Amino acid sequence: MPIHTQNYRHWEGTLNPQNRTRWWVIAKAELKILAKRKIVRLIVVIPPVIYFLAHAILIYLGNLFENITLPYEIDPGFFQGYLFRMPDLSGFLVAIISIFGGAGLIADDLRSNALSLYLSKPITWYDYLIGKFIVVGTLLVCLTLVPGLLLFLEHTLLADFTFFKEHYWTIFSIIIYSAIITVITSLLMLFFSSLTTNSRYATIGFCAVWFGLPVIALILKEAFSMSTVSIVSLWANYDILGSVLFGESPDFDIHWVWTILVLSALTAVCLFVLRLRIRAVQIVK
């Protein structure tokens, strides 16, 4: 039969050039890869679960036995301490999860030239960045926001809503504080991952900032006998904002406005460098 006599059905679909969820393909693929690695599952799941259960038990014992002496009083500061309070275990867990979940996200793509393959598809540099950010952000949200709200719910139910009537605003403090920790820490990890093709170097750079700056701040504090030098520490800035959000007294004589300026500048630098590093590959291709 001649081709001009054949009948063809018209395509009835619609193109969607403004697809806003292209980043989800990248995020889903990376999360599946992490889920297949046994060491990542052990590090990302077991320590946070133990950390969460320990605090849940403290809440249960504090409500069940009124005269019992607990290491922490169950107040808004308790939830700040769970999310992030220096020098506490929470800072170490945030670092470990960020490293195992994000150190190789961009570095591995640069080493294997997979980044140019990503950008050869109909995605933009910010689609790629959002997809990678969602990976680390999801892990940190599962460490901070989700268990933080569950602990608040547990204490509210056991305390016969008395605590909720007086401290209902703590829910918003948990959400905001978790968002600050998640966004800035994730961008910082991706920042170092984008600077190298080796995830080990990204880990070293992240640890130098995460663990090294608090040590430098402590040395400067002892040398100059003033707590304002602690603003160079990321931990101190987190602690100051957390103290404001949860109504606690900060350990540093630094106004929270300066903390916001420092963290905003850090976020801007991370985004600027990430854009340059990703777009450099996009332009070269």
NORJOLIN-V857148 format. One record per residue. PHI is phi in whole degrees, 0 to 359 (none if undefined). BURIAL is # if it has 24 or more other ideal C-beta (glycine too) atoms within 12 Angstrom, else .. D_LAST is the distance of its C-alpha to the last C-alpha in Angstrom with 1 decimal. Layout:
{{PHI	BURIAL	D_LAST} {PHI	BURIAL	D_LAST}}
//
This chain:
{{none	.	45.1} {301	.	43.1} {295	.	39.8} {286	.	40.9} {262	.	43.7} {279	.	41.6} {258	.	41.1} {246	.	37.7} {278	.	37.4} {286	.	35.3} {288	.	32.6} {257	.	34.1} {279	.	31.3} {229	.	29.3} {279	.	25.6} {232	.	24.6} {292	.	21.5} {259	.	22.8} {297	.	22.7} {259	.	23.3} {242	.	23.4} {293	#	19.9} {292	#	19.9} {295	.	23.0} {298	.	21.2} {293	#	19.4} {298	#	22.6} {296	.	24.8} {295	.	22.8} {292	#	22.9} {295	#	26.5} {294	.	27.4} {296	.	25.9} {296	#	27.9} {293	.	31.0} {277	.	31.0} {271	.	31.3} {296	.	35.0} {297	.	34.7} {292	#	32.6} {298	.	35.2} {293	.	38.0} {289	#	36.7} {281	#	35.5} {259	#	38.5} {295	.	41.6} {302	.	41.9} {298	#	41.1} {295	.	43.6} {297	.	46.2} {299	#	45.5} {293	#	46.0} {296	.	49.1} {298	#	50.7} {288	#	50.4} {296	#	51.6} {293	.	54.6} {299	#	55.4} {297	#	55.4} {296	.	57.6} {293	.	60.1} {295	#	60.2} {271	.	61.3} {280	.	63.5} {241	.	65.4} {290	.	66.0} {267	.	67.7} {284	.	65.1} {264	.	63.4} {255	.	59.6} {294	.	57.2} {227	#	55.5} {282	.	57.1} {279	#	55.7} {220	#	54.7} {305	#	51.5} {296	#	50.8} {297	#	50.8} {285	#	47.7} {296	#	46.0} {298	#	46.8} {292	#	45.3} {289	#	42.0} {187	#	41.7} {210	#	44.4} {282	#	44.4} {269	.	45.5} {237	#	45.4} {293	.	43.9} {300	#	41.6} {297	#	39.3} {292	#	39.0} {295	#	38.2} {300	#	35.5} {294	#	33.8} {298	#	34.2} {293	#	32.7} {296	#	29.7} {291	#	29.1} {290	#	29.5} {268	#	27.6} {230	#	24.7} {299	#	24.2} {257	#	21.7} {299	#	19.9} {261	#	16.8} {300	#	17.6} {294	#	17.8} {293	#	14.4} {291	#	13.0} {292	.	15.3} {265	.	14.5} {60	.	10.6} {285	#	11.7} {296	#	10.0} {295	.	6.5} {291	.	9.1} {302	#	10.8} {283	#	8.4} {282	.	7.7} {273	.	11.5} {285	.	13.4} {230	#	13.6} {260	.	13.1} {295	#	12.9} {282	.	16.6} {297	#	17.0} {297	#	15.4} {295	#	17.5} {297	#	20.6} {300	#	20.3} {290	#	20.3} {296	#	23.0} {300	#	25.2} {297	#	25.4} {293	#	27.0} {298	#	28.8} {297	#	30.4} {296	#	31.8} {288	#	33.1} {296	#	34.7} {292	#	36.5} {269	#	37.8} {251	#	38.8} {294	#	39.2} {298	#	40.5} {294	#	43.1} {298	#	44.1} {291	#	45.1} {294	#	46.8} {294	#	48.8} {296	#	49.8} {296	.	50.9} {299	#	52.9} {294	#	54.7} {297	#	55.4} {291	.	57.0} {285	#	59.1} {267	.	60.2} {57	.	61.6} {65	.	59.2} {295	.	61.0} {295	#	57.9} {294	.	55.8} {297	.	58.2} {271	.	58.0} {228	#	54.3} {298	.	52.5} {293	.	50.0} {297	#	48.8} {301	#	46.6} {291	.	44.6} {295	#	44.5} {297	#	43.1} {295	.	40.4} {294	#	39.3} {295	#	39.6} {297	#	37.5} {296	#	34.8} {297	#	34.7} {298	#	34.6} {295	#	31.9} {294	#	29.5} {291	#	29.8} {295	#	29.9} {296	#	26.9} {295	#	24.7} {296	#	26.1} {294	#	25.2} {293	#	21.6} {301	#	21.5} {289	#	22.5} {294	#	20.4} {279	#	17.2} {272	#	18.5} {213	#	18.7} {257	.	17.7} {236	.	21.4} {295	#	23.2} {293	.	26.4} {293	.	25.3} {297	#	24.3} {296	#	27.8} {297	.	29.4} {297	#	27.8} {296	#	28.8} {295	#	32.3} {298	.	32.8} {282	#	32.4} {291	#	34.1} {258	#	37.1} {282	.	37.1} {298	#	37.4} {299	#	40.5} {292	.	42.1} {298	.	41.4} {298	#	42.8} {293	#	45.9} {295	.	46.5} {296	.	46.2} {295	#	48.5} {288	.	51.1} {286	.	50.8} {256	.	51.1} {55	.	53.1} {211	.	51.1} {275	.	48.9} {293	.	46.7} {290	#	44.5} {290	#	43.4} {294	#	40.9} {285	#	38.4} {269	#	38.5} {294	#	36.3} {299	#	39.2} {297	#	41.7} {295	#	39.6} {300	#	39.4} {295	#	43.1} {294	#	44.1} {295	#	42.3} {297	#	43.7} {296	#	47.2} {292	#	47.0} {293	#	45.8} {258	#	48.4} {70	.	51.2} {258	#	51.6} {268	.	52.4} {290	#	49.5} {271	.	50.1} {231	#	48.5} {272	.	49.9} {229	#	46.7} {289	.	46.4} {293	#	43.9} {296	.	42.4} {296	#	41.1} {296	#	39.6} {298	.	37.7} {296	.	36.4} {295	#	35.2} {292	#	33.5} {294	.	31.9} {295	.	30.6} {297	#	29.2} {296	#	27.5} {296	.	26.0} {296	.	24.7} {299	#	23.1} {294	#	21.4} {296	.	20.2} {293	#	18.8} {299	#	17.2} {297	#	15.5} {297	.	14.3} {293	#	13.0} {285	#	11.2} {291	.	9.8} {299	.	8.7} {291	#	6.2} {296	#	5.5} {286	.	5.5} {298	.	3.8} {297	.	0.0}}
//
